[in-house]
Amino acid sequence: MARAATTSDAFNAIAEPRRRAILSYLALRERTVGEIVLRLRLEQPSVSKHLRVLRDVGLVHVRRAGRRKLYRTNAEAIRPLHEWTSTFEKYWGHQLLRIKERAEAKMQGTSLGENELRAKKDEPQRLKKLREKDE
């Protein structure tokens, strides 16, 4: 199956790591292409192309200030991305908690105890219940 064009929607546009970096940098305030080039250490033609893709899918707005073009993120267009990824936060949070527990146990020089092993065994069932609760 052919992959969708990067300009077809926001999800495809942000699949490129440099575009995500540009979006993150623009989240702080409006910037010129030159500022983006200097901060992210990318070539100017590359930044211009990435900005065009981001602009075409509506993730970035541009305005003229004299001879300069100032780019900024379009928060409303980013909202669907945030909403979609937030559906997975509870799973990431759970995994991060498990990583934290393991790291703390390792720092204390202990291994997983009987209760932790039982909890790990029951984890698939808990995740299933979480999914059912959301539906």
N, C-alpha and C positions, 0 to 999 in steps of 0.2 A: 504494500500500500504506500503510495506516495505521501511524503510529508507535506503539510500545509506550508504555504509561503509565510515567511516571518512577518510580512505586512498584513496578514489576513486578520489577526486579532491580537489582543494584548498578551494572551498567554504565549503565543508563538513569539511575539516580539521580545518578551523578557526571558526567553529560553537562552538568549545570548548573554553570557556573563558580563561583558563590557557594557551592555545596555542596562543591566541591573546596577552596575557601578555608577553609571551616569545618572540613573534615576535616584539613587541614594544620595549622590552629591547634590543634585538639584533639589532634593527635599528640604535642604536647609534654607535656601534662598535662590533668587534668580541669578543666573550666571551667563556669561558670554561663552562662545565656543573657545576662545583663547584661555579663559580661566579653567575650563574643563580639560583642555589639552595639557596645561601646565600641571594641574593637580593630579590627574589620572595617568599622566605620562603616556598619552596615546597620540598618534599622528592626527593632524588637523583634518585631513580628508576622511579618515576613519570616524572621527567624532561627528563630523557633519553628516555622514551617511547614517550613523546610528541615531542621531537626533531626528533625521528625516523619517526613519522607520517609526520611532517613538511618537513623532508628531502625527504621522499618517494613521496610527491606530488610536490616537487621542490621549496618549499618556503624558504628552508634553505640550505645553502652550508656548508660543513665541510672540514677543511684542517688539516693536521697533522703538528705539530711543536714540533719535538722531541717526547716525550711521551704524549704530550697533544693534544687534539682535540679542535680546535677553530671553533665555529659556527658563521655564519653571515646570514643575510637575503639575499635573492635573489630578488633584486629590479625588475628585468624583469618579474619574475613569479608573483609578487604582482601587477604589472600594470593592468592586467585584472580585478582584484578585485577593484582597484581604479576606473577604467573606468566605471565599472558597478554601483558602489555606487554613482559616480558623477552624474549619470543621475537623481538622486533623490535630489541633493543638492538644486536645485531651490525651491523644495517644502519645504525642511527643513528650508531654508532661509526665505521663506514666513511665515512659522509658528513661527520661532524665532522672526521675526519682529512683528507679532501679539502679542506674549507673552511680548515683550519689550513694546509695546504700552499700553497694559493692565497694566503692572507693573508701568509704568510712570503715567498713569491715576490714579492708586490706590495711588501712592505716593503723588499726588497732591490733593487727596481727591475728585476726580471727577469720574463719571461713564462714560461709553461710550456715546459720543454725537450722535446726529442725523446722521451726515455724516458717523461716524464710524459704526453705526448700519446698514446703507444702504450698506456700503462697505462689511460688514460681510454677508449681505443677497446676494450680488452679487458675493461673493467669489467662489461658485461652477462654475459659468459661466466663471470667470477669469481663474480658473484652467483648464477648458475645452479648452479655447483658447490657453493656454500655451502648452497643450498636442498636439493640432492640429498644432501649430506652429512648434513643434519639429518633427512632422511626415512629 
